[in-house]
C-alpha cells in the first residue's frame, strides 16, 4: 500500500505499474492511495521492490502486508 502526495498520484501509479512484480494495481480512497498485489520470490526481493517504490516521486509511505496462506481466489468479477 502506497501513500502519495496528491499532486503525484498519477505518476506514482505509472511507476508502480511499470514494475514487473506488480500483478494488480488499484487506486484507492482512504489512508493509502495505491494498493498493489505483487509476486516476489523472497524477502530480499520484497525489500528491493519496497525500496524502488519509496524512490518514486511523491511517495510518502509504503506499507507491506505479507500473505501467509492463500484461502480463495475467484477471478470472476460479478456485480451484485
Secondary structure, 3 states (H helix, E strand, C coil): CEEECHHHHHHHHHHHHHCCCEEEEEECCCCCCEEEEECCCCHHHHHHHHHHHHCCCCEEEECCCCCCCCCCCCCCCCCC
